[in-house]
Amino acid sequence: MTEKFTRFDIAEYLLTPSDMWNYLKASEEEDLGDGRFIRLALRDVKHTICARIQTDPTFAQALRIEVATLFYNGEPEMAHRMLRLLTQALRHHTARRFFTYRH
């Protein structure tokens, strides 16, 4: 009997901005001190933001509200990280509209 594997996509599991925040917070707690785990989590969240912006244009606004809430609740470092990821994703999304990456 052969096993069948499906491709794992983190974007299917990080559905809300608070899910992303909790994922990043948990990665900070589980990091061994070298920062690799946090970098992987940041990459996953950036991938998720890019994927969600393409399918749901209101998601960027919801994420901005979540970032403002993080600042208000005294989590400025996490809010800054999330805002930076959102900015990078929006730049990538805008660039895709103007350029076609075809050879």
N, C-alpha and C positions, 0 to 999 in steps of 0.2 A: 504494500500500500504506500503510495507516494503522498508526501505532504504538500499542500498548496499554501503558499504564502501570499498575503496581500500587502501592497505597499502602504506603509504607515505615513500619514500626513498629519502633522501636529495642528494644522489649521482646522481640522475637523473637530478637535477637542478644545481648543481655546476659542470659545464662542463669544465671550463678552470681554470688555476691557478689564473687568474685575478678575476674570479668569487669568488674563495675561499678567495682571499685577500679582496675583497670588502665585503664579508659576515663577515669576522672577524673584519674588520674596522667598519662596521655598528653595530656589537654586542658590540664593545667597547663603541661606542657612546650611545647605548641604555641601557647599564648596569646600574643598580641601585646603584652600589657602593660596593656590596658584592662579585662580581666576579662570581656569579653563571651563569649568561647569557654568559659570555665569556668562562667559562669552557664547557658549553653545545655546544657552537659554535666550540670550539677546538675539542671536541669529534666528532662532525658532519664532520668537515674537515678531521680529521684523518680517519674516516670511509670511506669518499669519496676517499681519496688518496689510501687507501688499495684496495678498489673496482676497481679504475681506473688502478692501477698498474697490477692487475691480468688480465685485459682485453686489456690493451694498454701498452706495455713495453716502448714505447717512452715517455710516460707521465711523468715519473720520470725525464727525461732529460729536458723536457719543464718546469717542476716545479723548477728545479735547476736554469734554466735561469731566471725565474721569481724572484727567491730569490736574485740572483745577481743584477737584476734590482732594486729590493727594496733597497738593500744596496747602490747602486749607487745613487738612488733618495733621500737618506736621511731618510729612514725608517728602521733603524737597528733593532729596537725591533720587528717589525712585520716580518722582514726577518728572524730573529733568531727563532721566533715561527714557521714559516713555514718550516724552515730547520730542526728544531727538530721534527716536525710532519712527514716530509718526511723520516728522519732517522728512526723513530720508525716504520713507515709503511714498509720500506725496510727490517728492521730486522724481522718483522713479516712475510713478504713475503718470505724471505730466510728461516726462521725456518719452514714454512709450506712445503717447498720442502724437508727438511731433516727428519721431523717428521710427523707421521700420527696421529693425535689425536684420534685414535680409542681405544676402550676398549677391 
